[in-house]
Amino acid sequence: MAHSEQGRRSQQHGILFASVDSNWAGAQAQMLELAAGLDRNEFDPIILTTEAGGGGLATRSREAGIRTHVVPYSYMRRHFPLL
């Protein structure tokens, strides 16, 4: 990570958006719209999802320039049981 990018991120507030299903449907579309609409000077959106549902959310969020992490479904259910 470049020094200037690291410094910028240290001043931002990270916001984690999580979905156990990466299919492309209404909830995922709204999640991405909300994450993409944040002021990147103030917020650092991160999307956490699984490959369940085909990966449409992960693909689109990466295309939008949002940091995206894809984890196994079992990890998501174990660490985020309320999702």
Contact map, one row per residue, 1 for C-alpha under 8 A:
11101100000000000000000000000000000000000000000000000000000000000000000000000000000
11111100000000000000000000000000000000000000000000000000000000000000000000000000000
11111110000000000000000000000000000000000000000000000000000000000000000000000000000
01111111000000000000000000000000000000000000000000000000000000000000000000000000000
11111111100000000000000000000000000000000000000000000000000000000000000000000000000
11111111110000000000000000000000000000000000000000000000000000000000000000000000000
00111111111000000000000000000000000000000000000000000000000000000000000000000000000
00011111111100000000000000000000000000001000000000000000000000000000000000000000000
00001111111110000000000000000000000000000001000000000000000000000000000000000000000
00000111111110000000000000000000000000000000000000000000000000000000000000000000000
00000011111110000000000000000000000000000100000000000000000000000000000000000000000
00000001111111000000000000000000000000011111000000000000000000000000000000000000000
00000000111111100000000000000000000000000111000000000000000000000000000000000000000
00000000000111110000000000000000000000000011110000000000000000000000000000000000000
00000000000011111000000000000000000000000011110000000000000000000000000000000000000
00000000000001111100000000000000000000000000111100000000000000000000000000000000000
00000000000000111110000000000010001000000000111100000000000000000000000000000000000
00000000000000011111000000000000000000000000001110000000000000000000000000000000001
00000000000000001111110000010000000000000000000111000000000000000000000000000000001
00000000000000000111110000000000000000000000000011010000000000000000000010011000001
00000000000000000011111000000000000000000000000011111000000000000000000000000000000
00000000000000000011111100010000000000000000000011111111110000000000000000000000000
00000000000000000000111110010000000000000000000000011111100000000000000000000000000
00000000000000000000011111011000000000000000000000001011100000000000000000000000000
00000000000000000000001111111000000000000000000000000000000000000000000000000000000
00000000000000000000000111111100000000000000000000000000000000000000000000000000000
00000000000000000000000011111110000000000000000000000000000000000000000000000000000
00000000000000000010011111111111000000000000000000000000100000000000000000000000000
00000000000000000000000111111111100000000000000000000000100000000000000000000000000
00000000000000000000000001111111110000000000000000000000000000000000000000000000000
00000000000000001000000000111111111000000000000000000000000000000000000000000000000
00000000000000000000000000011111111100000000000000000000100010000000000000000000000
00000000000000000000000000001111111110000000000000000000000000000000000000000000000
00000000000000000000000000000111111111000000000000000000000000000000000000000000000
00000000000000001000000000000011111111000000110000000000000000000100000000000000000
00000000000000000000000000000001111111000000100000000000000000010100000000000000000
00000000000000000000000000000000111111100000000000000000000000000000000000000000000
00000000000000000000000000000000011111110110100000000000000000000000000000000000000
00000000000000000000000000000000000011111110000000000000000000000000000000000000000
00000000000100000000000000000000000001111111100000000000000000000000000000000000000
00000001000100000000000000000000000000111111000000000000000000000000000000000000000
00000000001110000000000000000000000001111111000000000000000000000000000000000000000
00000000000111100000000000000000000001111111100000000000000000000000000000000000000
00000000100111100000000000000000000000011111110000000000000000000000000000000000000
00000000000001111000000000000000001101010011111000000000000000000110000000000000000
00000000000001111000000000000000001000000001111100000000000000000111100000000000000
00000000000000011100000000000000000000000000111110000000010010000111100000000000000
00000000000000011110000000000000000000000000011111000000000000000001111000000000000
00000000000000000111110000000000000000000000001111100000110000000001111000010000000
00000000000000000011110000000000000000000000000111110010000000000000011110010000000
00000000000000000000110000000000000000000000000011111110000000000000011110000000000
00000000000000000001111000000000000000000000000001111110000000000000000010000000000
00000000000000000000111100000000000000000000000000111111000000000000000000000000000
00000000000000000000011000000000000000000000000000111111000000000000000000000000000
00000000000000000000011100000000000000000000000001111111111000000000000000000000000
00000000000000000000011100000000000000000000000000001111111100000000000000000000000
00000000000000000000011100011001000000000000000010000011111110000000000000000000000
00000000000000000000010000000000000000000000001010000011111111000001110000000000000
00000000000000000000000000000000000000000000000000000011111111100000000000000000000
00000000000000000000000000000000000000000000000000000001111111110000000000000000000
00000000000000000000000000000001000000000000001000000000111111111111000000000000000
00000000000000000000000000000000000000000000000000000000011111111111000000000000000
00000000000000000000000000000000000000000000000000000000001111111100000000000000000
00000000000000000000000000000000000100000000000000000000000111111100000000000000000
00000000000000000000000000000000000000000000000000000000000011111110000000000000000
00000000000000000000000000000000001100000000111000000000000011111111000000000000000
00000000000000000000000000000000000000000000111000000000000011001111100000000000000
00000000000000000000000000000000000000000000011110000000010011000111110000000000000
00000000000000000000000000000000000000000000011110000000010000000011111000000000000
00000000000000000000000000000000000000000000000111100000010000000001111100000000000
00000000000000000000000000000000000000000000000111100000000000000000111110110000000
00000000000000000000000000000000000000000000000001100000000000000000011111110000000
00000000000000000001000000000000000000000000000001110000000000000000001111111000000
00000000000000000000000000000000000000000000000000000000000000000000000111111100000
00000000000000000000000000000000000000000000000000000000000000000000001111111110000
00000000000000000001000000000000000000000000000011000000000000000000001111111111100
00000000000000000001000000000000000000000000000000000000000000000000000011111111111
00000000000000000000000000000000000000000000000000000000000000000000000001111111100
00000000000000000000000000000000000000000000000000000000000000000000000000111111100
00000000000000000000000000000000000000000000000000000000000000000000000000011111111
00000000000000000000000000000000000000000000000000000000000000000000000000011111111
00000000000000000000000000000000000000000000000000000000000000000000000000001001111
00000000000000000111000000000000000000000000000000000000000000000000000000001001111
